[in-house]
Amino acid sequence: MGGAGGPFSRIEDWIGLYGALMATGVAIWDLYKYRHEQPRLNVRCSVAELTVRFFPIEGETAGVETEGEGLPTGQPHFLAYRVTNVGGRPIIVADVGGTYHGGTKFRVRYPPVELPKRLEAGEFLELATDLRIVGKNLASLAAWDSVGKAWKVSWLELRRLKKAVEAVR
């Protein structure tokens, strides 16, 4: 590079610089696409309560004063899982469950949801289970894909969940 007039005095030098910058930009874009198009699962868990909603039929209120409001059914609270494919490709959810300190694993079986289940990009599945699995000995809540990778609930969300469970007990 450079010549009698110093660096970047010739057009060839500028073309070479432009080519190098474009190649670097394309490489960065390809890495970004590769990272974001891979299948990824987002696992969220929360304490939930079964509610019933009433809606009037064609203008008749039938004495229902709580239109659209959730009314508790008196049923016990439960642990709700929501597993979402946030990647750009399909992924197969093989198992949902968690682990206790010491390495003991458990699975959640929810009859309406057959596992393994294929989730397309943006699709989700929801499962419910007994709240009693959440205790001080709980180490993680997770979903496993078909290659055995565990997609865990974040430690912060797990800590908040344990506090929410203590509040409803």
C-alpha positions, -999 to +999 in steps of 0.1 A: +000+000+000+011+035-005+033+048-030+051+081-037+021+101-024+017+082+009-009+057+020-042+055+002-030+078-026-039+053-053-074+041-062-063+005-058-056+011-021-091+024-015-107-005-034-087-029-013-098-012+019-134-012+007-132-050-001-117-058+033-144-038+051-172-055+031-158-090+037-156-083+075-192-070+075-205-101+056-186-124+080-201-106+111-236-108+095-232-145+088-222-152+124-252-132+136-276-152+114-260-185+123-264-177+160-300-165+158-314-190+134-304-220+155-332-237+175-334-223+210-358-229+238-370-204+264-383-220+295-405-200+319-422-212+350-447-195+373-472-202+401-507-203+385-542-205+397-572-220+379-598-193+372-632-193+355-644-164+333-680-156+325-692-137+295-728-127+287-744-142+256-758-117+232-765-089+257-780-111+284-761-106+317-780-133+336-770-116+368-733-120+361-715-089+375-680-100+368-679-100+330-645-112+318-629-112+353-611-143+365-629-159+394-609-183+416-622-218+416-609-227+450-585-253+434-550-254+447-522-235+429-500-253+404-467-249+387-471-238+351-443-244+325-442-225+292-416-237+267-411-215+236-390-220+205-373-186+202-349-198+175-354-197+137-357-235+131-379-263+144-368-281+176-381-312+193-389-310+230-381-344+245-387-339+282-398-313+307-389-314+344-360-304+366-333-316+390-329-316+428-296-309+446-277-341+445-285-348+408-319-365+411-339-357+380-377-356+376-401-354+346-434-336+343-460-357+326-491-337+315-515-360+296-529-335+271-493-327+259-476-357+243-438-355+245-417-355+224-432-326+206-419-307+176-421-269+180-418-247+149-402-212+153-423-191+176-445-220+188-449-229+225-463-256+247-477-252+282-477-278+309-489-279+345-479-299+375-481-301+413-466-272+431-451-295+457-421-302+435-408-267+443-389-268+475-356-257+490-339-288+475-349-278+439-318-271+418-333-264+384-364-265+362-357-272+325-368-286+292-346-310+272-344-311+234-339-342+213-301-341+214-302-340+253-294-303+258-310-289+289-327-254+285-330-242+321-350-216+338-327-187+349-314-188+385-331-154+391-365-167+379-361-199+399-354-178+431-385-156+424-405-188+418-394-203+452-405-171+470-439-171+452-444-207+462-437-199+498-462-170+497-491-193+485-483-221+510 
